[in-house]
Amino acid sequence: MNIYYQLLEVIKVKGAAYLVLLDPDNLPEDKVSRFAKHCEESGVDGFLVGGSLLLNDNLESFLVNLKKVTSLPAIIFPGDVNQISSKADAILYLSVVSGRNPEHLIGKHVLAAPIIKKCGIEPIATGYLLIESGRTTTAQYMSGSLPIPRNKPGIAAATALAAEYLGMKLIYLEAGSGADNPIPNEMVKTVSSLCTVPVVVGGGIKTEVIAKELVENGAKIIVTGNFFEDETNWNRIKDFANAVHFKLPVFV
């Protein structure tokens, strides 16, 4: 089964899917095995792998180590064209539709397409919307894009709908790594009410309550990232999974 349809099946069965973002720059390779196993045992549905910079140039070895210890899908969340590897299961083929920088609307995609084809991994066309979060995030800075104001759900909804009409399979509302504030519930609800493709929400999700509220307002995939780079927070992963999987009984 391809990864996109696997995600749709998880959403159908569990109500929503829960993905954890792994940044090879921030998660030491000697922790990958323990963390991945813990995530799988805690109910995580898959991993996004990538970062805005990847200074260590270790994506390939990171993915190899990850796939050795887990059967969960590994989906590249690329920050640039050099973040492509045949060791992954799929890649989010991101278009920053909230901005007007042509490099991130089509330019980088032209360079990446032949590489993805050669690698044989599944591209998942994703409309990526940067949303104001209270601070300038790495994604905003690196993409050279202004975020959509957090108090303008209508702009986000119209942009997301345009992305769906262009053929995007996912809509990703991104507050950014280390965001002060998550995506507002009202914005998630407005976008979800217009779009028929799954809405992904990430950035600033620091509690299970926030995750649950986002799902209640229409998010179909929740992504958490740097919150779990702190090992003292690992024991809360199951609580996040339980909050997201509202169709399943809660396990303690």
C-alpha positions in Angstrom: 0.0 0.0 0.0 1.4 3.4 -0.8 2.1 5.7 2.1 -0.6 8.3 1.2 -3.3 5.7 1.2 -1.9 4.2 4.4 -2.3 7.5 6.1 -5.9 7.8 4.8 -6.6 4.3 6.3 -5.1 5.4 9.7 -7.4 8.4 9.6 -10.4 6.3 8.8 -9.7 3.8 11.6 -8.3 6.1 14.3 -10.0 9.4 13.5 -6.7 11.2 12.9 -3.0 10.2 12.4 -0.1 11.1 14.7 3.4 11.7 13.2 6.6 12.7 15.0 9.1 14.9 13.2 12.7 13.8 13.6 15.5 16.3 12.8 18.8 14.5 12.2 20.6 17.6 13.4 18.9 17.5 16.8 18.4 13.8 17.5 21.8 12.1 18.0 22.1 8.8 16.1 22.7 6.9 19.3 19.2 7.9 20.4 17.4 7.1 17.2 16.8 3.4 18.0 15.5 3.9 21.5 13.3 6.8 20.5 11.8 5.2 17.4 11.0 2.0 19.3 9.4 4.0 22.1 7.3 6.0 19.6 6.1 2.8 17.9 5.1 1.2 21.2 3.3 4.4 22.2 1.0 4.5 19.2 2.8 6.9 16.8 1.7 6.3 13.2 4.8 7.4 11.3 7.8 9.7 11.1 8.6 12.8 9.2 12.4 13.2 8.8 14.2 16.4 7.9 15.0 19.9 8.9 15.5 23.4 7.5 19.3 23.0 7.3 20.6 19.6 8.1 24.1 20.7 8.9 25.4 17.2 9.6 24.7 15.8 6.2 23.7 12.5 7.7 20.1 12.0 6.3 21.0 8.7 4.6 22.6 7.0 7.6 19.8 8.4 9.9 17.1 6.8 7.7 19.0 3.5 7.5 19.2 3.3 11.3 15.6 4.3 11.7 14.3 1.7 9.2 16.3 -1.0 11.0 14.3 -0.6 14.2 10.8 0.3 13.1 8.2 -0.7 10.5 6.5 2.7 10.7 6.7 4.8 7.5 9.6 7.3 7.2 8.5 10.3 5.2 11.0 13.0 4.2 10.0 16.5 5.3 12.5 18.3 3.0 14.1 21.7 3.8 16.0 21.7 0.4 16.7 19.7 -2.7 19.6 17.9 -1.1 17.3 16.2 1.4 16.2 13.3 -0.8 17.1 9.7 -0.2 16.0 6.3 -1.5 16.1 5.0 2.1 12.8 6.8 2.9 9.3 5.5 2.1 8.0 8.8 0.7 8.6 12.5 0.6 6.3 15.5 1.2 6.5 17.3 -2.2 6.0 20.7 -0.6 4.8 23.9 -2.3 4.9 27.0 0.0 1.5 28.2 -1.3 1.2 30.8 1.5 4.2 32.7 0.0 5.0 34.2 -3.4 8.6 33.0 -3.7 8.7 31.1 -7.0 11.6 29.0 -5.9 9.3 27.4 -3.3 6.3 27.2 -5.5 7.9 25.4 -8.5 11.6 26.2 -8.8 13.0 23.7 -6.3 10.5 21.1 -7.5 11.9 21.0 -11.0 15.3 20.2 -9.6 13.9 17.6 -7.1 11.6 15.7 -9.5 14.2 13.7 -11.4 16.0 12.8 -8.2 12.8 11.6 -6.6 12.0 9.6 -9.7 15.5 8.0 -9.6 15.2 7.2 -5.9 11.8 5.5 -6.4 10.2 7.0 -3.4 6.6 8.2 -3.3 6.0 11.9 -3.7 3.0 13.3 -1.7 2.0 16.7 -3.1 1.5 19.0 -0.2 0.3 22.6 0.0 2.4 24.1 2.8 1.0 27.2 4.6 3.2 29.1 7.0 1.1 30.7 9.7 2.2 33.5 12.0 3.2 32.0 15.4 4.5 34.8 17.5 8.1 34.7 16.3 10.1 34.4 13.1 10.6 30.7 12.5 13.4 28.9 10.6 10.9 27.8 7.9 9.8 31.4 7.4 13.3 32.8 7.3 14.7 30.1 5.0 11.8 30.2 2.5 11.7 34.0 2.3 8.0 34.0 2.8 5.7 36.1 4.9 3.4 33.9 7.0 -0.4 34.2 6.9 -1.6 36.3 9.9 -3.0 34.0 12.6 -6.1 36.1 12.9 -7.0 35.7 9.1 -8.5 32.2 8.8 -10.3 33.2 5.6 -7.0 33.9 3.8 -5.7 30.5 5.0 -8.9 28.7 3.9 -8.9 30.3 0.4 -5.2 29.5 0.0 -5.7 25.9 1.1 -8.7 25.4 -1.2 -6.6 26.8 -4.1 -3.9 24.2 -3.3 -6.5 21.4 -3.3 -7.8 22.6 -6.6 -4.3 22.5 -8.0 -4.1 18.8 -7.0 -2.4 18.9 -3.6 -3.1 15.7 -1.6 -2.4 17.3 1.8 -2.8 20.8 3.3 -0.1 21.5 5.9 -0.7 24.3 8.3 2.7 25.1 9.9 3.4 27.3 12.9 7.1 26.5 12.7 9.6 24.7 14.9 9.7 26.1 18.4 6.6 28.3 17.7 5.3 30.4 20.6 1.7 29.6 19.6 0.1 26.7 17.7 -2.2 27.2 14.8 -5.5 28.7 16.1 -8.4 26.3 16.4 -10.6 28.7 14.4 -8.2 28.6 11.5 -8.0 24.8 11.5 -11.8 24.6 11.6 -12.3 27.1 8.7 -9.7 25.4 6.5 -11.0 21.9 7.3 -14.6 22.9 6.5 -13.6 24.0 3.0 -11.1 21.3 2.0 -11.8 17.7 1.4 -8.1 16.5 1.6 -6.5 15.9 5.0 -5.3 18.9 6.9 -2.0 18.5 8.7 -1.2 20.7 11.7 2.3 21.2 13.2 4.3 23.6 15.3 3.8 24.8 18.9 1.8 21.7 19.9 3.2 21.3 23.5 0.3 19.6 25.3 -2.1 16.7 24.7 -5.0 19.2 25.2 -3.8 21.3 22.3 -3.5 18.2 20.1 -7.0 17.1 21.0 -8.5 20.5 20.3 -6.9 20.7 16.9 -8.3 17.3 16.0 -11.7 18.3 17.3 -11.6 21.3 14.9 -10.8 19.2 11.9 -7.1 18.4 11.8 -6.5 14.9 10.4 -2.8 14.6 11.0 -1.0 16.1 14.0 2.8 16.6 13.9 5.0 17.2 16.9 8.7 17.8 16.7 11.2 19.5 18.9 9.1 19.1 22.1 10.3 15.5 22.2 13.9 16.2 21.5 14.0 16.6 25.3 14.1 13.0 26.6 12.3 13.9 29.8 9.2 14.4 27.6 9.2 11.0 26.0 6.9 9.5 28.6 4.1 11.8 27.2 4.1 10.4 23.6 1.4 7.9 24.4 -0.8 10.6 25.9 -0.4 12.6 22.6 -1.3 9.5 20.6 -4.3 8.8 22.7 -5.5 12.4 22.3 -5.2 12.3 18.5 -6.7 8.8 18.1 -10.2 9.7 19.2 -11.9 6.7 17.6 -9.8 4.3 19.6 -10.1 3.4 23.3 -7.6 5.2 25.5 -4.7 3.0 26.6 -2.7 3.9 29.8 
